[in-house]
Each structure stands twice: as C-alpha cells, then as structure tokens.
Amino acid sequence: MTTIKIGDCVKVKKGVKDPDFEDLLIEDWQGNVIEVFKKDKQTGDVLIAIQWDSKTLKNYPKKYIEMSIDEDLDWTLMHLSVSNVEITTSRDTPEDIQEMQEELAEENHWVFFGEEGKRIANVLKGTFDEWDAFLAWEDYMRENLKFPFDAILDETEARSVIKIGSKIVIKGILLVDDHYGIIMDGKFNNKTFHFPICDVAVSDINSKNFEVVQDYSVWFANR
C-alpha cells in the first residue's frame, strides 16, 4: 500500500461521498494533503486533511459552500480516510488555489448574514464593482419601495438642523452618489431635505419598505 504524506496530490476514488453531506458525491475531486493523522487503533484507518485545488473549488456546488458556512465548516478542505483517495498529479499551483479561495470567499461573503445576506447577494448578482452595486440597489428600490413612507433619522452630520430620532417623510429617490450612496428626497417639518437612505430607518417595521432599506443599510455598512 502506498504511503501518503504531506504535500502529496490525491484524487478521491469513485463512489465516495462527502462525510458531512451524504448526498454530495465527491469522486474525482482533487487536492493536496496538508495533514496526516495517526492511525485509529480501533478501525485501522488513517485520516488525512486535503486542501482542494482550484479546479475542484471552481466546480464546488454553491449550495454546499453555503451549507458549510451555515454549519461553520471549512469548505476549502476535507478530512478523508486514505482508503478513499489515490495519488495523482498536481494540476495547479498554490497561487491558483489561493486566488480561487479568495474569489469564492468574496462571492459567498453575504452568506454569513443569513436570510438577509441571501437577499443582498441576489441584488448584487452580476455586479462588478461598487458603482454597479449602487445602480443595482437603485433599480431594486425603484421596483420594491412604495413612496411616500415615514422614516426616522438614524444618523446625521453634527451640524445638521435635523437631529437623530427625527421623524421624516421619504418622497422618492433623488440620485446616486459614489460616496454617500442612494440619496432620497424627503421632508422634515414641511421643508425639503435630501438624505442618504442608509441614514434612515423605516417606521413601519412590518412593511416591505423596512426590509428593503434595512438590507441596503447592512450592505452599505459592510461593503
């Protein structure tokens, strides 16, 4: 029997399934051994930790990355018995692996925010940069917000005549700014003011408006 050691490249044998998600077939997945554990005295098995290569990660089903994050599992590697793998030839470099890990981590960043994060990720789908994201949010808000609506000012500049906690009315979207984000046209004491939507909270917490604005504010604060 071939001895597997740290640094070896291995491929998963036919018919092997993910030990954490039994409906996920992982045959032919490939990666590098980063740790070899002591033989189990009862079963005689030797476990190894495999860091998946870039090509395996690229084809990793998205729902299982999300499930791994939900269950606090590391989707970049897996522990398997040596009997489930065979030695093979490496097909990428450490730099390729790191680049793919970073790309997938960025794509799945919002999974950490639960259902709210999934809604945010859906809005951002297909965007390439922050400006694209602002425009996507603008389109989403125009489709989903109902104007006018009551709101409360959560944040403001120190010298503003409108104080935190003030009740305001949001009339519509004014413009998109590359620094302040989406700017709303609103009223306070019958006077017109302009507010970054991230600085307000919708008064009716049970409305669709509340969810949309809250999702945007979470994205804006964590972008």
QUIVENSUL-V760659 format. One record per pair of residues at least 4 apart in sequence whose ideal C-beta (glycine too) atoms are under 8 Angstrom apart, sorted by sequence separation. I is the first residue (numbers start at 0). J is the second residue. D is the distance in Angstrom with one decimal. If there is no record, write none. Layout:
{{I,J,D} {I,J,D}}
//
This chain:
{{3,7,5.3} {11,15,4.9} {16,20,7.8} {17,21,7.0} {39,43,6.5} {51,55,4.2} {52,56,7.0} {53,57,6.2} {54,58,6.9} {55,59,6.6} {59,63,6.6} {60,64,7.4} {61,65,6.4} {62,66,6.2} {63,67,6.2} {64,68,6.5} {65,69,6.3} {66,70,6.3} {68,72,7.6} {79,83,4.7} {91,95,3.8} {92,96,7.3} {93,97,6.3} {94,98,6.2} {95,99,6.4} {96,100,6.2} {97,101,6.3} {98,102,6.4} {99,103,6.3} {100,104,6.1} {101,105,6.4} {102,106,6.5} {103,107,6.0} {104,108,6.6} {112,116,2.9} {113,117,7.4} {114,118,6.7} {115,119,6.5} {116,120,6.2} {117,121,6.5} {118,122,6.8} {119,123,6.3} {120,124,6.7} {127,131,5.0} {128,132,7.1} {129,133,6.5} {130,134,6.6} {131,135,6.3} {132,136,6.4} {133,137,6.4} {134,138,6.6} {135,139,6.3} {136,140,6.1} {137,141,6.4} {138,142,6.5} {139,143,5.9} {140,144,4.8} {144,148,7.3} {155,159,4.3} {161,165,4.9} {176,180,6.4} {186,190,6.6} {194,198,5.6} {205,209,7.0} {206,210,7.6} {207,211,6.3} {208,212,6.2} {209,213,5.9} {210,214,6.2} {211,215,6.5} {212,216,6.3} {213,217,6.5} {214,218,6.5} {215,219,6.0} {216,220,6.3} {217,221,6.2} {218,222,5.8} {16,21,5.5} {38,43,6.3} {39,44,4.9} {51,56,5.2} {59,64,5.9} {67,72,4.1} {79,84,6.1} {91,96,6.3} {111,116,6.2} {112,117,8.0} {126,131,3.8} {175,180,7.0} {176,181,7.8} {186,191,5.9} {187,192,5.4} {194,199,5.7} {201,206,6.3} {203,208,6.8} {204,209,5.1} {3,9,6.6} {16,22,7.5} {17,23,4.1} {38,44,7.0} {39,45,7.5} {66,72,8.0} {67,73,7.2} {68,74,7.1} {110,116,5.6} {125,131,8.0} {126,132,4.7} {155,161,5.9} {161,167,7.2} {175,181,5.6} {176,182,5.7} {185,191,7.4} {186,192,7.0} {203,209,6.0} {16,23,6.2} {17,24,7.9} {38,45,5.0} {39,46,7.5} {67,74,4.0} {109,116,3.6} {110,117,7.3} {112,119,6.7} {155,162,6.8} {175,182,7.1} {184,191,7.0} {185,192,5.6} {201,208,4.7} {16,24,5.7} {17,25,5.2} {37,45,7.6} {51,59,7.3} {108,116,8.0} {109,117,7.1} {126,134,7.9} {155,163,5.8} {174,182,5.2} {185,193,7.1} {201,209,4.0} {15,24,7.5} {16,25,6.4} {36,45,6.6} {123,132,5.6} {126,135,5.2} {152,161,5.9} {154,163,6.6} {172,181,6.3} {173,182,4.7} {184,193,6.2} {185,194,5.2} {200,209,7.6} {14,24,7.7} {15,25,5.7} {35,45,6.7} {36,46,4.4} {64,74,4.9} {109,119,4.8} {110,120,7.4} {125,135,7.6} {152,162,7.3} {153,163,6.6} {172,182,7.6} {173,183,6.1} {183,193,6.9} {15,26,5.6} {35,46,7.9} {36,47,7.0} {63,74,7.1} {109,120,4.3} {152,163,5.7} {172,183,6.2} {173,184,4.3} {182,193,5.3} {183,194,5.0} {201,212,5.1} {14,26,6.1} {35,47,5.3} {36,48,7.7} {123,135,6.2} {152,164,6.6} {171,183,7.1} {172,184,7.2} {182,194,6.9} {183,195,7.5} {200,212,7.0} {201,213,7.5} {13,26,4.8} {34,47,6.7} {35,48,7.9} {122,135,5.6} {151,164,6.3} {152,165,4.7} {170,183,7.6} {171,184,5.1} {182,195,5.9} {183,196,5.0} {199,212,7.0} {200,213,7.5} {11,25,5.1} {12,26,6.6} {13,27,7.7} {34,48,3.9} {109,123,7.5} {122,136,6.2} {151,165,7.1} {169,183,5.0} {170,184,4.9} {181,195,7.0} {182,196,7.3} {185,199,7.9} {11,26,5.5} {32,47,5.1} {33,48,5.1} {59,74,6.7} {151,166,5.9} {152,167,5.9} {169,184,7.5} {170,185,5.9} {180,195,5.6} {181,196,4.8} {11,27,6.3} {32,48,7.0} {33,49,7.2} {150,166,7.6} {151,167,7.3} {169,185,4.7} {170,186,6.6} {179,195,4.4} {180,196,6.9} {181,197,7.8} {183,199,7.3} {196,212,6.1} {200,216,7.8} {10,27,6.1} {11,28,4.6} {32,49,6.0} {33,50,4.9} {122,139,5.0} {149,166,6.5} {150,167,5.4} {168,185,5.9} {180,197,5.8} {10,28,7.2} {11,29,7.4} {31,49,6.9} {32,50,8.0} {149,167,7.6} {150,168,7.4} {167,185,5.0} {168,186,4.7} {179,197,8.0} {197,215,6.6} {10,29,4.7} {30,49,4.2} {31,50,5.2} {56,75,7.1} {149,168,6.0} {150,169,5.3} {167,186,6.6} {168,187,7.8} {176,195,7.8} {196,215,6.2} {197,216,4.8} {9,29,7.1} {30,50,5.2} {148,168,7.4} {149,169,7.8} {167,187,4.8} {173,193,5.6} {196,216,7.5} {8,29,6.8} {9,30,6.7} {30,51,4.2} {31,52,6.8} {147,168,5.3} {148,169,5.4} {166,187,7.9} {8,30,7.3} {9,31,7.6} {29,51,7.4} {30,52,5.0} {147,169,6.1} {165,187,6.1} {197,219,4.3} {8,31,5.5} {9,32,6.0} {28,51,6.5} {29,52,5.3} {146,169,6.6} {147,170,4.9} {197,220,7.2} {7,31,7.1} {8,32,7.8} {51,75,6.2} {146,170,5.9} {147,171,7.6} {6,31,6.8} {7,32,4.8} {29,54,6.9} {30,55,6.1} {50,75,6.3} {51,76,6.5} {75,100,5.5} {146,171,5.0} {167,192,7.3} {169,194,7.4} {6,32,6.5} {29,55,5.4} {50,76,4.7} {51,77,7.2} {161,187,5.3} {5,32,5.5} {28,55,4.8} {49,76,6.0} {167,194,6.9} {169,196,7.8} {4,32,6.8} {5,33,6.4} {48,76,5.7} {49,77,5.4} {144,172,8.0} {3,32,6.0} {5,34,6.6} {48,77,7.5} {49,78,7.7} {74,103,7.8} {5,35,5.9} {48,78,5.4} {49,79,6.2} {169,199,6.9} {4,35,6.4} {47,78,7.1} {141,172,6.4} {161,192,6.5} {3,35,6.7} {46,78,5.3} {47,79,6.3} {140,172,6.2} {167,199,6.8} {46,79,7.0} {47,80,7.8} {46,80,6.0} {47,81,5.8} {181,215,7.2} {45,80,6.9} {46,81,7.6} {49,84,7.2} {137,172,6.4} {150,185,7.5} {180,215,7.9} {44,80,4.6} {45,81,4.8} {54,90,6.1} {166,202,7.3} {23,60,7.0} {44,81,7.4} {47,84,7.3} {52,89,7.3} {54,91,6.4} {9,47,7.5} {44,82,6.8} {52,90,6.4} {53,91,4.7} {137,175,5.3} {52,91,5.1} {64,103,6.6} {68,107,6.4} {180,219,5.6} {9,49,6.2} {23,63,5.7} {56,96,7.4} {69,110,7.2} {134,175,6.6} {140,181,6.7} {3,45,7.7} {36,78,8.0} {53,95,4.1} {57,99,6.0} {65,107,6.6} {68,110,4.6} {133,175,5.0} {152,194,7.2} {20,63,5.9} {33,76,6.9} {52,95,7.4} {53,96,5.0} {56,99,4.6} {64,107,5.4} {68,111,6.4} {154,197,7.8} {155,198,6.4} {3,47,6.1} {8,52,7.7} {52,96,5.9} {56,100,6.7} {59,103,7.3} {133,177,7.2} {136,180,7.7} {137,181,5.8} {154,198,4.3} {51,96,7.7} {53,98,7.0} {65,110,5.0} {136,181,6.0} {153,198,5.7} {17,63,7.4} {20,66,6.5} {30,76,7.3} {50,96,6.9} {53,99,4.0} {61,107,7.6} {64,110,7.5} {152,198,6.4} {153,199,6.0} {30,77,7.8} {56,103,6.1} {130,177,6.2} {133,180,6.0} {152,199,5.8} {153,200,5.1} {19,67,7.6} {129,177,7.7} {133,181,6.6} {151,199,6.6} {150,199,4.2} {151,200,5.2} {150,200,6.2} {19,70,7.4} {150,201,5.3} {151,202,6.0} {25,77,7.5} {149,201,7.5} {150,202,5.8} {19,72,6.1} {148,201,6.1} {149,202,4.1} {148,202,7.4} {149,203,7.1} {148,203,7.2} {140,196,7.5} {29,87,6.3} {31,89,7.0} {148,206,7.4} {18,77,7.5} {17,77,7.2} {18,78,7.3} {148,208,5.1} {18,79,7.2} {29,90,6.8} {145,206,8.0} {145,207,7.4} {150,212,7.7} {144,207,7.9} {145,208,6.2} {15,79,7.4} {143,207,6.3} {144,208,5.5} {31,96,7.9} {144,211,5.7} {11,79,7.0} {15,83,4.7} {143,211,5.1} {144,212,7.6} {12,83,5.7} {140,211,6.2} {11,83,6.1} {12,84,6.4} {139,211,7.1} {11,84,5.6} {12,85,6.0} {10,84,6.4} {9,84,4.1} {10,85,5.7} {140,215,7.2} {9,85,6.5} {10,86,8.0} {9,86,6.0} {10,87,4.2} {3,81,5.1} {8,86,7.1} {9,87,6.3} {7,86,5.9} {8,87,5.5} {136,215,5.6} {8,88,6.3} {3,84,7.2} {8,89,4.2} {8,90,7.9} {136,218,7.4} {3,86,6.9} {1,86,5.9} {132,218,7.6} {132,222,7.1} {118,210,7.7} {122,214,7.3} {129,222,6.6} {119,214,5.5} {123,218,7.6} {118,214,5.3} {122,218,7.6} {115,213,7.5} {119,217,6.7} {115,214,5.9} {119,218,5.0} {115,217,6.1} {112,217,6.6} {109,218,7.9} {112,221,7.8}}
//
